[in-house]
Amino acid sequence: MLRAILIDDEQPALDLLEKLLITIGNIEIVGTFTKPGEAISMLLQERMDVVFLDIEMPGLNGIEAAEHIMAIDPGIDVVFVTAYHHYAVEAFELNAIDYVLKPTTVERLRKTIARTMSKQSAGKQENAGQTSKSTFICFGRFEWMRNEKAETASPVKWRTSKERELMAYLVHHRNTLITKEKILEDIWPNANLEQVTAFLHTCIYSIRKKIASAGDNYKLEFHNNCYRLEIRGVECDAAGFERVTGGEMVITPDSIGEFEKIANLYKGNYMEEDGFAWAQEAQEKYKSDYIELMRRMSDYYLSVKEFRAAAKCLQSALRHNPYLDDVNERVLLVYAKSGDRLSMMRHYERFTKLLQDELGTLPLKSTVRLFSELYSGNADDESKA
């Protein structure tokens, strides 16, 4: 049986709706309210399955009230019962389960009750047997990977490329409110506003259906004309990367394993294969953070005389930017410390040729001096480490 509350500023409308719902059965009317604020206060104390809500009300209207209600309990189902059809888009954005026009009938409300019960029953069964796990891949090519019932993870299939881009955009701005206008500007620049707004609503609806079937601990909210994707309970390679590179975690023998794990998440530059214009700034930042992580890890490996691991970190950094003078100097130093003079000379020759061929320049004086000192065996290695 569904637990429900009814909200309408007109008492006769409330009485009629309550009478119709009781006639249908399978529903317990816990409370009726003419003031949305009082209903919201009750929802802070008790959990309901569904709320029937008028839209045109003085003070806090139904759309605003629904935002407050769904912020309190995102799992509650909202049914708008209104005499006005032009609020359908706003109701759709709030993911209302139904939109019923007044004057309503028992037959129409019976469909609403059946839909609500079916949805809640399916949700309970899904949560009871749910073994799926989602992962968002942002490095290289954006993918939403889902592992259903312990089977091999596979990428989510998208109806359109823009639906996929919108999901990538929401993951990019995860846990942050983004205005509808900003989304339209970034994903559909210079397009017809009316057309792309309708397309956005279609994409949001499709994404919500995918989220509902995933069974993970996240949700797509709409609040004050803004969307927000909450994914705190879901794996995301970029989020894991940020936890290490954005903090003050020190590399030690106990923590180096975690650093290696995080470094391995960086399979390519951030959403590079997708070419999203709105991701370019973040792409450069993540690349810079990765290179700095490789510097830090190489310094650690050098300090414990694991020269091969140190060289591997530095070469990984150079694959993303081969022109970095300081990283190339570190490579020379690591090879020298490991006693691999041949690799040191070859690296210096390759770096010199790269600069000449691509930039028409020569290595820095500091690089030339370091190589000369290392080659002759006169370098103060410790002071340059």
Secondary structure by P-SEA (a helix, b strand, c coil): ccccccccccaaaaaaaaaaaaaacccccccccccaaaaaaaaacccccbbbbbcccccccaaaaaaaaaaacccbbbbbbcccccaaaaaaaacccccccccccaaaaaaaaaaaaaaaaaaaaaaacccbbbbbbcccccccccccccccbbbbbbccaaaaaaaaaaaaaccccccaaaaaaaccccccaaaaaaaaaaaaaaaaaaaaaccccbbbbbcccbbbbbccccccaaaaaaaaaacccccccccaaaaaaaaaccccccccccccccaaaaaaaaaaaaaaaaaaaaaaaaaacaaaaaaaaaaaaaaaccccaaaaaaaaaaaaaacaaaaaaaaaaaaaaaaaacccccccaaaaaaaaaaaaccccccccc
